[in-house]
Amino acid sequence: MPQLNLALFRRMLKLAKPYWVSSRKKTAFALLFAILTLMISTNGLRVLMNTVHGSFVSALCDRDSHNFYQTIMLFVIVSAVATPIAVFSEYFKNKLSLDWRDWLTQDLIDRYLSKRNYYRINGDARVDNPDERIAEDAGTFAFNSVAFFLLFCESFVTLIAFSAVVWSISKALVAALFIYALLGTALTVFVVRRLIGLNFNQFKFNADFRYGLVHVRNNTESIAFYKGEKTEIQQLKHRLKESILNFHGIIGWERNLGFASTMYQYILVVLPAFMIAPMYFAGHMKLGIIVQAELACAQVLAALSLIISNFRMISSFAAQVDRLSSFQEVFDEIDTDRTTDTNRIAIELAPSFEIENVTVLTPDRKRELIKGLNVAIAKGDHLCVVGPSGTGKSSLLRAIAGLWDVGSGRIARPDLGEMMFLPQKPYMLLGNLRFQLLYPSSDREVTDAEMIEALDRVNLPYLVERVGGFDSEQQWADILSLGEQQRLAFARLLLSKPKYLILDEATSALDVENERKLYELLGDLDITFISVGHRTSLLGYHNKVLEISADGTWSLRNIHLQLVPESHKPIVQEAVI
């Protein structure tokens, strides 16, 4: 649970430092210098306006019209100068916050997507809702960091400037203000420590509830087929209940703090007057000086009461720091793990596939999925991986791709840039049909005629007209059936022309005829491919079969086949290696 302590301050500095030493540091420091310069100027003008206000009241009390109109004129001049300074100070502050938010969000996106970190942290209990941490927490952290830093600087400058004013009036009043603010701050910190933990949980509960709603939206058809509305309602209401209960805790502690802070503010009204009234009654001080002292005391107390005045923002900010810090720490752990943990499946680049004594384990290392696998796949080979569900067939493909390295042994394979992976459920990105076909290299120069030909070859000749052209943007996962999505993925393959291909039940939603047509296209392209599947019809398109058993053992066989066109069922002759 996050707390208001030095550890939290160190995490905040660790999060902030990269921006201030990045390529944008010149812009950042220039904006900060401009803000601080304007801030000091503003405080100087506020001290002057405080003095003018005291003279204004004294002139009224003395019925001195000459001094009264002079102070009015001076007040107007100071206001005219102060206005643009205050406006530009706020403008530069927002510019700095926005630039920091832009840099931090891009940095998190890079860390999240580079080296497949997004895959590694999927399911990590420490990183719930990474999308919200990138989209929301990064932005609020940047804006709040700038706001709190400048608030601290402004409070410090204000404290120095107006303490001098109060000191010139009453030294005892300065001491009383410091003691009063210290007691109020100590009480506030005690309560804020509890609020930080509650705010941290509130971010999590709100994000979980929002994710539940998104999950329903993304799985509407499955929920409708199962008639699972009742269960979904129960789950959503349970998540909402957690959020509401935690928020009750927040408003309860804010109520407790409200008693103290409200009384604190009320006493502020009379404390300065109470301290210096005896001097006024004794005739040693004009009324204008008392007004000036009260205004100066208000500025000093506002500076000293920084935590009291901003306890809600501080508790929320501390929770955001903890969420972002834990997010970054997970990435740091992954980077460290890559360089220090040698008990992993080694990946090497080679012109063909060679799997040498590879043992694949579950992520918790408690179960062996595949034991001591040795397979060589030469250029032009077609390997079919079969076996019961849950035996590690897909895990082997992930190991080849470098996504799953828990285990031991060595895998030599071509560079990923020469390979393409077709999963059972193809990825449908956000964008138009052109992007769908060219993914992941959407900037390639491919003509419309080439894309139409690719769609025709995978039996989707109607798709362009049906969706309204290549530039039409649709919710592709919703408007295309799984079979159409799988054929679209093969159209991507035809346009990308990789040398090596890995298919994980990539034709499971297709009928046998469409499956045969797509695998024949692979034969025409002269691609080396590895397939995972359960259909016996798949064997007819491969010359090697790897069978994985439930106990992790395996067998490798060469197969010779002859397709019978009438039934499209392969006749397989096996030769055990």
Stockholm file with secondary structure:
# STOCKHOLM 1.0

chainA/1-577         MPQLNLALFRRMLKLAKPYWVSSRKKTAFALLFAILTLMISTNGLRVLMNTVHGSFVSALCDRDSHNFYQTIMLFVIVSAVATPIAVFSEYFKNKLSLDWRDWLTQDLIDRYLSKRNYYRINGDARVDNPDERIAEDAGTFAFNSVAFFLLFCESFVTLIAFSAVVWSISKALVAALFIYALLGTALTVFVVRRLIGLNFNQFKFNADFRYGLVHVRNNTESIAFYKGEKTEIQQLKHRLKESILNFHGIIGWERNLGFASTMYQYILVVLPAFMIAPMYFAGHMKLGIIVQAELACAQVLAALSLIISNFRMISSFAAQVDRLSSFQEVFDEIDTDRTTDTNRIAIELAPSFEIENVTVLTPDRKRELIKGLNVAIAKGDHLCVVGPSGTGKSSLLRAIAGLWDVGSGRIARPDLGEMMFLPQKPYMLLGNLRFQLLYPSSDREVTDAEMIEALDRVNLPYLVERVGGFDSEQQWADILSLGEQQRLAFARLLLSKPKYLILDEATSALDVENERKLYELLGDLDITFISVGHRTSLLGYHNKVLEISADGTWSLRNIHLQLVPESHKPIVQEAVI
#=GR chainA/1-577 SS CCCSSHHHHHHHHHHHHHHHTSTTHHHHHHHHHHHHHHHHHHHHHHHHHHHHHHHHHHHHHTTCHHHHHHHHHHHHHHHHHHHHHHHHHHHHHHHHHHHHHHHHHHHHHHHHHGGGHHHHSTTCTTCCCHHHIIIIIHHHHHHHHHHHHHHHHHHHHHHHHHHHHHHHHCHHHHHHHHHHHHHHHHHHHHHHHHHHHHHHHHHHHHHHHHHHHHHHHHTHHHHHHHTCHHHHHHHHHHHHHHHHHHHHHHHHHHHHHHHHHHHHHHHHHHHHHHHHHHHHHTTSSCHHHHHHHHHHHHHHHHHHTHHHHTHHHHHHHHHHHHHHHHHHHHHHHHHHHHHHCCCBCEEEECSSEEEEEEEEECTTSCCEEEEEEEEEECTTCEEEEECSTTSSHHHHHHHHHTSCCBEEEEEEECCGGGEEEECSSCCCCSSBHHHHHHTTCTTSCCCHHHHHHHHHHTTCTTHHHHHTSTTCBCCHHHHSCHHHHHHHHHHHHHHHCCSEEEEESTTTTSCHHHHHHHHHHHHHHTCEEEEECSCGGGGGGCSEEEEECTTSCEEEEEEEEEEETTTTEEEEEEEEC
#=GC SS_cons         CCCSSHHHHHHHHHHHHHHHTSTTHHHHHHHHHHHHHHHHHHHHHHHHHHHHHHHHHHHHHTTCHHHHHHHHHHHHHHHHHHHHHHHHHHHHHHHHHHHHHHHHHHHHHHHHHGGGHHHHSTTCTTCCCHHHIIIIIHHHHHHHHHHHHHHHHHHHHHHHHHHHHHHHHCHHHHHHHHHHHHHHHHHHHHHHHHHHHHHHHHHHHHHHHHHHHHHHHHTHHHHHHHTCHHHHHHHHHHHHHHHHHHHHHHHHHHHHHHHHHHHHHHHHHHHHHHHHHHHHHTTSSCHHHHHHHHHHHHHHHHHHTHHHHTHHHHHHHHHHHHHHHHHHHHHHHHHHHHHHCCCBCEEEECSSEEEEEEEEECTTSCCEEEEEEEEEECTTCEEEEECSTTSSHHHHHHHHHTSCCBEEEEEEECCGGGEEEECSSCCCCSSBHHHHHHTTCTTSCCCHHHHHHHHHHTTCTTHHHHHTSTTCBCCHHHHSCHHHHHHHHHHHHHHHCCSEEEEESTTTTSCHHHHHHHHHHHHHHTCEEEEECSCGGGGGGCSEEEEECTTSCEEEEEEEEEEETTTTEEEEEEEEC
//
